[in-house]
Amino acid sequence: MSLLESQDRIASVEIFVVDLSQDTPYLGSLREGESVNRSGYFVRKGNRTVYPRKNRSLVVRLRTADGVEGWGETYGLVAPLATASIISDLLTDFVVGRDPGDVEIIHDDLYDLMRVRGYTGGFYLDALAAIDIALWDITGKIANQSISELLGGTLHEKIPAYVSGLPEDTLTKRCELAASWKERGFDAVKFALPVADEGGVAELTGLRNTLGGEAKIAIDLHWSLTEQNAIDLAKELEPHGPWFLEAPVPTEEIEALARVAETSGQRIAVGEEWRTFYDARLRIRRNACHIVQPEMGHTGITEFMRISRLAMEHGLEVMPHATIGSGIFLAASLQASAALPCVTAHEFQHSIFEPFRHFTGDAMRCEEGSYFVANSAGLGVEPSEAMRANMTLIPA
């Protein structure tokens, strides 16, 4: 069923890489033994995962025949041109000419194109996510409604935010940074185990001593542990009251994840790497988590809502993930979150949000511990001239 009746049709799709370069790499300075290769990438030894020295994101602009613009965004940190090629070479001509109000139908049509070949994740679904967000943006603008209204109504005008990452070189400085955010009204923080140089217990102890007993302190384990190591660490952390443990074991190890969730004694959060309802169902039906963290940059709005509603049916909390981006998929995430009663918090990538909040209007605010959700048509954001200056058009 179409979300609205409109004679307008999608006329064009444009793709941009956005430069989000910063002096300090994501998560902080390179550690001993980490070095940048000729392609501009390096590997964090703590989780064996590749990161770019200079951050990027991938943005799309869809235009209708009547001139309505819709903005979308997807994960662009690693090999963004791979995702761009999928959009330009394959998806564009299956989107042009379509009614934007058929957004969920279009999503499922694009998903079906490659499912038989096994393209049910990765770059292909990232490409689909960008298109999906832009279609929802157009639909909201034509209907003159925010996306949260299109999704059933705005339940939250503001959403609790937790500070994610403490990109300083020593534990003392990381504690000071956390304390500075507490002074600004943020009582929840998450640190990353791969850059907790003195170990997770020392990091949590230092932060607990700094922030006090009431602060919410989560630990992102970055899929870096074995099942037994995750359980052992959880027991060591228990006296210091962690809020939740995120991504304890490799994502493929679903049964191990379920055992960690069952026996660790801690709340387990997962989901940022999922693309679809099917990914979520595999874990949720095995009782393998307590908190679901859909990442809008990977899911798009359609799958974000399907994942979140499944979580809600099983009585789970939803705390959306926020990866590195220009803010477009963050706006989409906040709009979707505002329509969900099960959302209890949302990640706040302060080291990205503050330097690159390049949008017109006042639609992207995170203050005194909360995001404030825009009530404008569509996503509620438009790239400013400053952002457009950092956008490079990818030739079709």
N, C-alpha and C positions, 0 to 999 in steps of 0.2 A: 504494500500500500504506500502511495506517495504521501509525504508529509504535508504537501500543499499542492494546489492545482495552479500550474503556471505554464504559459506557452513558451517561456524563455528556455533556452538550451545552452549547454556548455559550448563555447566557441574556440577556446584556446587554453593551452597549458604551458606555463613557463616554469623553468627550474633555475634556482640560484644556490650557489654555495656562499655561506655567510662566514666571514672571518671573525672569530672570537678569540684571537690571540691574546695571551697575557704573558707578563714577565715570568711568573711562577707557574710551573705545570700544575695540572689538576692533582689534588691531594697533597701538594707541597713539593719541595725540592727533590731532585733525584738523590737516591740513596747510594751508598757505596756499591760499586759493581754495576750500576745502571748507566747506560749511555745511549745517546740518540744516534740512530743509524742514518744512512744517506737519504732515506725516504721520509725522515722526520719523525720516526716512531722509536719508542723505547719500551722495555718490558719491566714492569714492577716485579721485583724478585719475590715480594711477599705473597703475590697471588698468581704469578706467571702469566699476567695479562698485558696485552699491548695497549699503549696509550700514545696519542700524538703529542709532540712537543707544542704544537700550536692547535688550539681547539677550532673546530669548524662545525657548522650545522648545514642541513639541506632544507631549503624552503621552496615551496611551490606557490604559484599564483594562478588560479583558474579565473577565466573571465567568461561571462555569458554573452549571448548575442546582444542583449540589452545593456551591456556594460557593467553588470554587477561583478565585483571582484570578491574572490574568496581566497584566504590565505591558509596554507597548511605547512606542516614542518615534520621532519622525521630525523632519526638518528643519523648524524653525519660525521662522527668522530673519526671513524676508520673507513677508508676507501669510499668517500662520498660519491665519487663518479660512478661506482658500480651501481649504486641505488639510482642515481640520476639516469643512467643508461637504461635501466629497467623501465623507468617512467617514460622516457622519450621514445625508446625503440619499441616498446610493447604496449604499455597501458594507455598512453595518450589517445590513440585512435579508437580505443574502446570506451573512452569517456566523452570525447567531443561528439556533440549531437544529442547527448542524453539530457533528460530532465533532472536538474539538480535535486528536486524534491524526492526523487527515487533513491536517496542516498544509501539506504541499507540494501536495496536491490542491487544497486551498482556495486557496492562492496562485495556482496556475495557472488555476483557475476565475475568480478575480477579475481576473487579467490578461486572460483571454480576453474578458471582458465588453465591453472597450472597444478591443481591438487593431484591429478592422476600421475604427474611426473614427480611428485614428492616435494613440491615447493610450498610447504606449509609453514615456513618460518624464515628467519634470516633477512637478507636484503630484499627479497621479494615482498614479504609482508611489511617491511619498513616502507617500501615504496607505496604500497597500498594505503598505509596509515596516513601518509602525507596527503594523498588524494582525498581520503575520507574526511579528514579534518577540514580541508578547503571546501568540500561539498556541503558539510554542515554549516560552515560559515556563510556560504551563499544562501542556503536555505533560511537561516535565521534572518539575514538581511532582507530577503524578499518578503518574509512573513513579518518583519519588524518585531522580532522576538529574540531574546537571548537564547543561547543553546540550552541553558538549564530549563527555560520555559518550554522549549520544544520537547525536552526529555521528560516532561511531566510536572514541572514546577520547581521553583527555587526554594529549597528547604533551609539552606544556610546562606546568610549574607556575609558571614566570615567563617573561616576554617582555621582551626589551630595549626600552627606551623612549627616544625622542629628544625633546628639548625643542623645542617649536614656537612660534616667535614671540618677539620681544624687544621688548615694547611700551614702549620708552623714547624720549625725544625727541631724543637725540643719539647719535652713534656711540660716543662715550666711555662713556656710560651703558649703552648696549646691550652693549658689551664687558664692562663691570662685571657686568651681570646674567648674562651667559653664564658669566663666571668664578665667580659665586656658585653656579650650578648645577653647575659642574664640581666645586666643593668638596663638593657633596652627592652626588657619585658619578655624575653624568651626563656622559658623554664624547661625546655627539652632540647637535647643535643644528641648527635650520633657521631661516633668516631670510627675510623677505618682500621681494622687490625693490621693490614699490610704496611701501614706507616706508623704503627704504634711501636716505636723502636725498642722500648723496654718491656714489651709484652702486654697482653690484654689486661691482666690483673693489675699491673702497675698503672696502666693508663686509666682504668676504671677507678682505682683507688684514689689517684691524684685528682681526677675530676669530681669524684664524690666528696672528697675533703674540701675542694674549692667551692662547689656549687651547693652543697648541703644535702641533707637526707631526703628532701622533698623533690629534688630535681629528677627529671626523667632522662636517663642516660642509656642509649642503645649502642650496640656494637655491630658493625658491618663486618662479617667474616669473609666476604668476597669469595665464597665457594672454595675456600683454600684448605679445608681440613678433611680428614677422614672421619668416618662415623664415630669411632672411639675417641679420637682427639677432640671432636666437637662436644661429646658428652662429658669428657674429662674437664675441658675448659669451662663448660657450663657449671659444673659443680664447684670449680675454683672461684668462679665469678659470683656465685650465689650469695655469699655473705655481704656483698657490696650492692646488691639490689639492682641488677640490670633491668632496664625497661623491656627490651626484647633483643634477641639475637637474630641477625639477618644473614640469609644465604650461607648456612654453615658448611654444606657439602656440595660437590659438583652437581649441577642441575640435572644431569642424566641419572644420578643415583637416587631415584624416587623412593625405593624401599628403605635405603639408608636414611633419607630425610624423614620418612615416617617414623623410624625408630628413634631418631634424635628428638622429634617432636613429642614422642610418647614418654621417653625416659630421661630427658635432660633436666626436667624440672623448670625449664624456662619457656617463655613464649617465643615461638619461631615465626619469623616473617620471611616471606619469599614472593617472587612474582615479577620482578622488574624485567627479566629476560623473556617472559612469556609473550606470545603474539596473539593467542586466540583462546576462546572458550575451551577448546579441546585441551590445550596445555594446562589450563587451570583445573579442568575436571580430573585429569590424571592424578593430580596432587590432592585436591580437595576431597575426593571420594576415598582416598587412603588416609584421611585425617593427618596429613603430612605438614600442616601448618596451622597457626592460630591467627595470623595476620596476612592479608593479601595485599600486594604492592604493585598494582598494574602501572605500567609506564606508557603514558600517552604517546610518546615518540615511537614506540614499537607497535601499539595496538590500534591507534586511531580511536575515534569516539565510539564507533559501532562495537568493536570488540571490547573496549574498556567497559562499556555498560554491560555487556553480556557476562564478562568475567566478574564484575562487581555484583551483579544480581545473583549469580551463582554463589558467590561468597556469602551474600546476605541470606540466601535460602538455607545455608548451613550454619548460620549464626556466627560467622566470622567477621572480624573488623576489617575494614579497608583503609589503608594508609598509602595513598598513591605515591609512587616513586617520581622523582624529578631529576632527569639526567641533564647533561650539558646541552643547552640550546639557546636560541635567540629570545625565547619567551612565547612564541606562537603556540607550541604544543603545551606549554605550561598554562596558558590562558584556556586552552581546550580542556586540560585536566581539571582546572578549577571550576569551569562551567559544568562539566560532568559531575564532579564531586558535589557541587552545590545541590544537585538533584537526587543525591543518594543518602538515605538515613544512616547507612552503615559506615560512612566515612567519619573517622574520629580524629584524624590528623593528616597532614600533607607535608612531604619533604620540602625543605627550603634550601636550595643551593645558593647560599649567600654569596659565595665567591664568583658566581656567574651572574646571578640576578642583579646585583647592585651595579657592576660595571656596564652591563649590556641591556639595561632596561630602556631600550630605545623605541618607545611607542608613543603615539599621540594620545592625549587625554590622560585620565587618572585611573586607567583600568587595571594597572598592575601595581598593587601596593602590598607590602608585607611589613607590618608595623606592630609593635607591642605584642608579639607572639602570635599574630594571626595574619592570614591572607584576607583581603577584602575583595569580594567577588563583584565583577562588573555587571551592570544591568542593562548594557547596551545591546543593540541588535547583533546577532551572530556571536563571534568570539569576544567582541568588545575591544579589540586591539587592531591597530594599523601600524605598519612600520613607519618610523619617523625618517626624516631626511638623513639623520646621522646613521641609522641602520642601513638605509638604502645605499649609502656611500661604501658600506662594507660588504655589499652583495655583488657577486659576479654571476652574470647570466651564462648558463650553460647552453651552447648552441644546440638546436634541435637536430 
